[in-house]
């Protein structure tokens, strides 16, 4: 008879099933206590309610990854930049309808409620009481608080667990894991916008960077002057909650930019609040590509549960060629099933021809989801301009989220470039201005403000890529799609970045000639990048 350890090893090899000391368990994104991050306050009240995400595996991952390699290989003209349609992806790679239905039936039998399926069937949201969850998964949900990622914010209540999840074997066989378990979303009604559109730039405008200054130093102005400012492109932004449209228009008009309001797509529960993060993401991505069709994919809040679902839905919709988000958490604070679920959707995005860009974070360490190999991770610089608006100095920013991923192996395209990656994915890939020493302007709830962070760098790069795509469309070329292979293998593409060779992070990573951890290949020059991309 096989020993338990041999049996578990065999299951891992065949299907990725996890094992505990008492046999197979279902992988879980539920956190465990972590000093300074997650605090355990004991068993959660059984009558409390939860919302949760069940994940399902992509079918034929080797075939999908092979297809992605072929569509980004310029040496294969029959497949190069011939992207997959959503319909083809669903037919070949989506989890089966019968698998999802079987898990839904089981959850309902346990007294829980099916709330929604994601468009690509990679995620299923369900809800119920703590008692129902504990019984169904043979575990105990714990009352946790987690550090608030927002500086100065109050700790957030969430759920955690000390024990693994042990549903019936048939559920373990069908699902990839319970990815998240969260308290219910706020159901308060969203207040009306109120106010009016401001059309005057801020007083003492010289105290922060304006769109014109940023567009000039990163080559976006040259593309716009040539008539390529996002025409024919759909640009998506994944946000928590929402924003005031009046704030967006005030920002754009005050800086002389005329553009349409964004489309709002509510991906899950109704929205009840507005965030400064979502506001600045929309303002700066939209201003860098004023003719692009801007789409906000909104989750009900900024919790991983909501952002992950909105991220997945934005990609599964298959309607944008550039997608950005600045909502993220440090890699070490998110369990491996969460990291992998972000990557599952990002891989679909690469197959569909999406350029997916994500802020590296401001902790000087890798973040989720920017460490995914199918995401272009946008780090930060300290940008200082001269009196004429030219670049006087640009160095690596100490907060640039960078380093060696805990989640992903070194992709083949990094192996010859990053020689000290120790077998892991290395970030960042590119970098733009992020230091609060030289902040960006934003307009939130009727007031001007100045801030820094890679939360600005990512939407700027997203808008930049939307303008690059409009240049490609004008030339009769397909959109750029997934960037990382070209970034690491094409010397012409690398030359379209301003190399950052000074500065370092507290983790000991320094900028230097060529690729480096804090700044990747450096700061993009949009006009040169538009010409260099094959």
C-alpha positions in Angstrom: 0.0 0.0 0.0 1.3 3.5 -0.9 2.3 5.8 2.0 0.3 9.0 2.3 3.4 11.1 1.2 3.7 9.0 -2.0 0.0 9.3 -2.7 0.1 13.1 -2.2 3.2 13.4 -4.5 1.4 11.5 -7.2 -1.7 13.8 -6.9 0.5 16.8 -7.1 2.2 15.5 -10.2 -1.1 14.7 -11.9 -3.4 17.5 -11.0 -1.7 20.1 -8.7 -3.7 18.9 -5.7 -2.3 20.1 -2.5 -1.8 17.8 0.5 -2.0 18.2 4.2 -0.9 15.8 6.9 -4.4 14.1 6.7 -4.6 13.8 2.9 -5.5 16.0 -0.1 -6.7 19.6 0.6 -8.0 22.3 -1.6 -5.5 25.2 -2.2 -6.6 28.3 -0.4 -5.8 32.0 -0.6 -6.9 32.5 3.0 -4.1 34.2 4.9 -2.4 32.9 8.1 -1.1 35.2 10.8 1.8 37.3 9.7 3.6 39.8 11.9 2.7 43.4 11.1 0.3 42.3 8.3 -2.3 39.8 9.5 -3.6 39.6 13.0 -5.8 36.8 14.3 -8.6 37.6 16.7 -10.0 34.2 17.1 -12.8 32.2 15.5 -15.2 34.2 13.3 -18.8 34.3 14.5 -20.7 31.5 12.8 -23.6 33.8 11.8 -21.4 36.3 10.0 -21.6 36.3 6.2 -18.8 36.0 3.7 -18.2 36.3 -0.1 -15.7 34.0 -1.7 -14.1 33.2 -5.1 -13.5 29.6 -6.3 -10.9 29.3 -9.0 -10.8 26.8 -11.9 -7.8 25.7 -14.0 -7.1 26.8 -17.5 -7.3 23.8 -19.9 -4.3 22.8 -22.0 -1.9 25.3 -20.5 1.1 23.8 -22.6 -0.9 24.3 -25.8 -1.9 27.9 -24.8 1.7 28.8 -23.9 3.0 27.4 -27.1 0.5 29.4 -29.1 1.5 32.6 -27.2 5.2 31.9 -28.0 4.3 31.6 -31.7 2.2 34.7 -31.9 5.0 36.8 -30.4 7.9 35.3 -32.4 8.8 37.6 -35.3 10.6 34.7 -36.9 7.3 33.0 -37.5 5.4 35.2 -39.9 2.5 32.8 -40.2 1.6 33.3 -36.5 3.3 36.6 -35.5 0.8 39.0 -33.9 -2.1 36.8 -35.0 -3.9 37.0 -31.7 -6.5 34.6 -30.4 -10.2 35.6 -30.2 -12.2 35.3 -27.0 -14.3 32.6 -28.7 -11.3 30.5 -29.6 -9.8 30.9 -26.1 -13.1 29.8 -24.6 -13.4 26.8 -26.9 -9.8 25.6 -26.3 -8.8 26.7 -22.8 -11.8 27.7 -20.6 -12.7 25.4 -17.7 -15.6 23.1 -18.8 -19.2 24.1 -18.2 -19.8 20.8 -16.6 -17.0 21.3 -14.0 -18.4 24.6 -13.0 -21.9 23.3 -12.8 -20.9 20.4 -10.6 -19.2 22.7 -8.1 -22.1 25.1 -8.1 -24.5 22.2 -7.4 -22.4 21.1 -4.4 -22.1 24.7 -3.0 -25.9 25.0 -3.2 -26.4 21.7 -1.5 -24.3 23.1 1.4 -26.8 26.0 1.7 -24.6 28.6 0.0 -25.5 31.0 -2.7 -24.0 31.3 -6.2 -23.5 35.0 -6.9 -21.8 35.1 -10.3 -19.6 33.4 -12.8 -16.7 35.1 -14.5 -17.0 35.5 -18.3 -14.1 33.1 -18.9 -15.2 30.6 -16.2 -11.9 30.9 -14.3 -13.7 32.3 -11.2 -17.0 31.6 -9.4 -18.3 33.9 -6.6 -20.3 32.3 -3.9 -21.6 33.5 -0.5 -23.1 32.3 2.7 -22.5 32.1 6.5 -19.3 31.3 8.3 -21.0 28.2 9.7 -21.8 27.0 6.2 -18.3 27.5 5.0 -16.7 25.8 8.0 -19.0 22.8 7.6 -18.5 22.5 3.8 -14.7 22.9 3.8 -14.1 21.1 7.2 -12.2 24.1 8.6 -12.6 27.2 10.8 -12.7 30.7 9.5 -10.9 33.1 11.7 -11.5 36.8 12.4 -8.5 38.6 11.0 -7.4 42.2 10.6 -4.9 43.1 7.9 -2.6 46.1 7.5 -4.3 48.7 5.3 -2.2 49.2 2.1 -3.3 52.8 2.1 -0.9 54.9 4.2 -2.5 55.9 7.4 -5.6 53.8 6.8 -7.3 51.8 9.5 -6.7 48.1 9.6 -9.2 46.1 7.5 -11.3 43.3 8.8 -11.0 40.1 6.8 -11.1 36.3 7.2 -8.1 33.9 7.7 -7.6 30.3 8.6 -5.1 28.2 10.5 -6.3 24.9 9.0 -6.5 23.7 5.4 -9.7 23.3 3.4 -11.0 19.7 3.0 -14.0 19.5 0.8 -15.0 16.2 -0.9 -12.4 14.8 -3.2 -14.6 15.5 -6.3 -14.4 19.2 -5.5 -10.7 19.1 -5.1 -10.4 17.4 -8.5 -12.5 20.1 -10.2 -11.4 23.4 -8.7 -8.0 25.0 -8.4 -8.8 26.5 -5.0 -10.7 28.9 -2.9 -8.9 32.0 -3.9 -10.3 34.5 -1.5 -12.8 34.7 1.4 -13.9 38.2 2.4 -16.4 40.1 4.4 -19.4 41.3 2.3 -19.0 44.5 0.2 -20.5 47.7 1.5 -24.0 48.1 0.2 -24.5 51.8 1.1 -25.8 53.8 -1.9 -23.2 55.9 -3.8 -23.7 59.6 -3.2 -24.4 61.8 -6.2 -21.5 63.7 -7.8 -22.5 67.3 -7.1 -20.2 70.2 -7.9 -19.1 71.5 -11.3 -16.3 71.3 -13.8 -13.2 73.4 -13.0 -11.3 74.7 -16.0 -8.5 76.6 -14.4 -5.1 74.9 -13.6 -4.0 74.8 -10.0 -2.3 77.8 -8.5 1.4 77.4 -8.2 1.2 74.9 -11.0 5.0 74.6 -11.0 4.8 72.6 -7.7 3.7 69.5 -9.5 4.2 67.8 -12.9 1.5 68.5 -15.5 0.4 66.2 -18.3 2.3 68.3 -20.9 5.6 68.0 -19.0 5.2 64.2 -18.6 4.1 63.8 -22.3 7.2 65.7 -23.5 9.9 63.9 -21.5 8.5 60.4 -22.3 8.0 61.0 -26.1 4.2 61.0 -26.0 4.0 64.6 -27.2 5.8 63.7 -30.4 3.3 60.9 -31.1 0.3 63.3 -30.4 1.8 65.9 -32.7 2.0 63.3 -35.4 -1.7 62.6 -35.0 -1.4 59.4 -32.9 -3.2 60.1 -29.6 -5.2 56.9 -29.1 -7.5 56.9 -32.1 -9.1 53.5 -32.7 -7.8 52.1 -29.4 -9.7 51.0 -26.3 -7.8 51.6 -23.1 -9.0 49.8 -19.9 -8.3 50.5 -16.3 -9.1 48.2 -13.4 -10.2 50.2 -10.3 -11.6 49.7 -6.9 -14.9 51.5 -6.4 -15.3 54.6 -8.7 -14.6 58.3 -9.2 -16.3 61.5 -9.9 -16.6 62.2 -13.7 -16.6 65.9 -12.8 -13.1 65.4 -11.2 -11.8 63.8 -14.4 -13.2 66.5 -16.7 -11.8 69.2 -14.3 -8.4 67.7 -14.5 -8.4 67.2 -18.3 -9.9 70.6 -19.2 -7.8 72.5 -16.7 -4.8 71.2 -18.6 -6.3 71.9 -22.0 -7.3 68.4 -22.9 -10.7 67.6 -24.4 -11.8 63.9 -24.2 -14.9 61.9 -23.7 -16.0 60.5 -20.4 -15.0 56.9 -19.6 -17.4 54.0 -19.9 -18.0 52.4 -16.5 -18.3 48.7 -16.2 -19.5 47.4 -12.8 -18.1 43.9 -12.6 -19.7 42.7 -9.3 -21.5 44.4 -6.5 -22.9 47.9 -6.8 -20.4 50.7 -6.1 -20.8 52.7 -2.9 -17.7 55.0 -2.7 -15.0 56.8 -4.6 -11.2 56.4 -4.3 -8.4 58.8 -5.0 -6.4 55.9 -6.5 -9.2 55.2 -9.0 -9.4 58.9 -9.8 -5.8 59.5 -10.6 -5.6 56.2 -12.6 -8.3 57.4 -14.9 -7.0 61.0 -15.1 -3.5 60.1 -16.1 -4.2 57.2 -18.4 -6.8 59.2 -20.2 -4.8 62.3 -20.6 -1.9 60.4 -22.2 -4.3 59.0 -24.9 -7.0 61.6 -25.2 -8.6 60.0 -28.3 -8.7 56.5 -26.9 -12.0 55.0 -25.7 -11.5 54.8 -21.9 -13.1 52.0 -20.0 -13.1 51.6 -16.2 -13.7 48.1 -14.9 -14.9 48.7 -11.4 -14.9 46.4 -8.3 -16.9 47.3 -5.3 -13.8 48.1 -3.1 -10.0 47.8 -3.1 -9.8 44.4 -1.5 -8.0 41.6 -3.3 -11.3 39.8 -3.9 -12.8 42.7 -5.7 -9.8 43.7 -7.7 -9.0 40.2 -8.8 -12.5 39.6 -10.1 -12.6 43.0 -11.9 -9.1 42.2 -13.4 -10.4 38.8 -14.6 -13.5 40.3 -16.1 -11.6 43.1 -17.9 -9.4 40.6 -19.6 -12.2 38.1 -20.3 -14.2 40.8 -22.1 -11.4 41.0 -24.7 -12.3 44.5 -25.8 -9.3 46.6 -24.9 -5.8 46.5 -26.3 -4.2 48.1 -23.2 -5.1 47.3 -19.6 -3.7 48.9 -16.5 -4.1 48.8 -12.8 -2.4 50.4 -9.8 -4.2 48.3 -7.2 -1.9 45.8 -5.8 -0.4 44.3 -2.6 3.1 43.1 -1.7 3.8 39.7 -3.0 4.6 38.2 0.5 1.2 39.3 1.8 -0.8 37.3 -0.8 -1.0 33.5 -0.9 0.2 31.6 -3.9 -3.3 30.8 -5.2 -4.0 34.6 -5.5 -0.7 35.2 -7.4 -1.5 32.3 -9.7 -5.1 33.4 -10.3 -3.9 36.8 -11.4 -1.4 35.1 -13.7 -4.1 32.8 -15.2 -6.1 35.8 -16.4 -2.9 37.7 -17.6 -1.9 34.8 -19.7 -5.3 34.9 -21.4 -4.7 38.6 -22.0 -1.4 37.9 -23.8 -3.2 35.4 -26.0 -5.8 38.0 -26.9 -3.2 40.6 -27.8 -3.4 42.8 -24.7 -0.6 45.0 -23.3 -1.1 44.6 -19.5 0.8 47.1 -17.3 0.7 47.2 -13.6 2.3 49.5 -11.0 5.3 47.8 -9.3 4.2 49.2 -5.9 6.0 51.6 -3.6 7.5 49.3 -1.0 10.8 48.5 -2.9 9.7 44.9 -3.1 7.8 42.9 -5.7 4.0 43.3 -5.8 1.0 41.2 -7.0 0.0 41.2 -9.9 3.0 43.0 -11.4 5.3 40.0 -10.9 3.3 37.9 -13.4 5.4 37.1 -16.5 2.5 38.2 -18.6 2.4 41.7 -17.0 4.8 44.5 -17.8 5.8 45.8 -14.3 6.2 49.6 -14.1 8.7 50.7 -11.6 9.6 54.2 -10.5 12.2 56.9 -11.0 13.1 60.3 -9.6 12.6 62.7 -12.5 14.1 66.2 -12.3 13.4 68.7 -15.1 15.5 71.7 -16.2 14.2 75.2 -16.7 13.2 74.4 -20.3 11.3 71.2 -19.4 14.1 68.9 -20.5 15.3 66.0 -18.4 18.0 67.3 -16.1 18.4 64.1 -14.1 16.5 60.8 -13.8 17.5 58.1 -11.3 16.0 55.0 -9.7 13.4 55.8 -7.0 14.1 54.1 -3.7 10.5 53.0 -3.4 10.3 51.2 -6.8 8.7 47.8 -6.3 11.4 45.5 -7.5 13.4 42.3 -6.9 13.0 38.6 -7.2 9.5 37.2 -7.3 8.4 34.6 -4.7 5.8 33.3 -7.1 7.1 32.7 -10.6 10.2 31.0 -12.2 12.6 32.9 -14.4 11.0 33.2 -17.9 13.3 32.1 -20.7 13.4 35.6 -22.1 15.0 36.9 -18.9 17.6 34.1 -18.5 20.4 35.7 -20.5 19.7 39.2 -19.2 19.1 38.8 -15.4 22.0 36.6 -14.3 21.3 36.8 -10.5 17.6 36.1 -10.5 18.1 32.8 -8.6 15.6 31.0 -10.7 12.8 33.6 -10.3 11.0 36.2 -12.3 12.7 39.5 -11.8 11.0 42.9 -11.7 10.7 45.8 -12.7 10.5 45.8 -16.6 10.3 49.6 -17.2 10.1 52.8 -15.1 8.7 56.3 -15.1 8.6 59.2 -12.7 7.2 58.2 -9.3 8.9 60.1 -6.5 6.8 62.4 -4.3 9.8 64.8 -4.3 8.6 65.8 -7.8 4.9 65.0 -7.6 2.1 64.8 -10.1 -1.0 66.9 -10.1 -4.4 65.3 -9.6 -7.9 66.5 -8.9 -10.1 64.7 -6.3 -13.4 65.6 -4.8 -13.2 69.2 -6.1 -9.7 69.9 -4.8 -6.2 70.0 -6.4 -3.6 67.7 -4.8 0.0 66.5 -5.6 1.2 63.0 -5.0 3.8 60.5 -6.2 4.1 56.7 -6.5 4.1 54.1 -9.2 0.3 54.5 -9.1 1.0 57.4 -11.5 3.8 55.7 -13.5 1.5 52.8 -14.5 -1.4 54.8 -16.0 1.0 57.1 -17.8 2.7 54.1 -19.4 -0.7 52.6 -20.2 -1.8 55.8 -22.0 1.6 56.0 -23.7 1.0 52.4 -25.1 -2.5 53.3 -26.2 -0.9 56.1 -28.3 1.7 53.7 -29.6 -1.1 51.4 -30.7 -2.9 54.2 -32.5 0.4 54.7 -34.4 0.5 51.0 -35.3 -3.1 51.0 -36.4 -2.4 54.0 -38.7 0.3 52.0 -40.3 -1.9 49.0 -40.8 -0.2 46.9 -38.1 -1.8 44.9 -35.3 -1.6 46.3 -31.7 1.5 45.6 -29.7 0.1 43.1 -27.3 2.2 41.4 -24.6 5.5 43.4 -24.4 7.8 41.4 -22.3 9.3 39.1 -24.9 10.2 42.0 -27.1 11.6 44.0 -24.2 14.1 41.3 -23.3 15.0 40.0 -26.8 14.9 42.9 -29.2 17.9 45.4 -29.0 15.9 47.9 -31.0 13.1 47.9 -28.5 15.5 48.2 -25.6 17.1 51.3 -27.3 13.7 53.0 -27.2 14.2 53.5 -23.5 16.3 56.1 -21.7 18.7 54.0 -19.6 18.6 54.8 -15.9 22.0 54.2 -14.4 21.9 55.8 -10.9 20.0 55.2 -7.7 19.1 52.2 -5.6 16.5 50.7 -3.3 16.8 49.8 0.4 16.7 46.1 -0.6 20.2 46.6 -2.1 19.2 46.7 -5.8 21.0 49.4 -7.8 20.4 50.9 -11.2 23.1 50.5 -13.8 23.7 50.2 -17.5 21.2 48.1 -19.4 18.5 46.2 -17.4 18.3 46.6 -13.6 15.8 45.7 -10.9 14.5 49.2 -9.9 14.0 50.5 -13.4 14.0 47.6 -15.8 15.1 48.8 -19.2 14.6 52.4 -18.1 12.2 55.2 -19.1 10.2 54.8 -22.3 10.4 57.2 -25.3 7.0 56.6 -26.9 7.9 57.9 -30.4 10.9 55.7 -30.6 9.1 52.7 -29.1 6.3 53.1 -31.7 8.9 52.7 -34.5 11.0 50.0 -32.8 8.3 47.5 -31.9 8.2 44.8 -34.7 
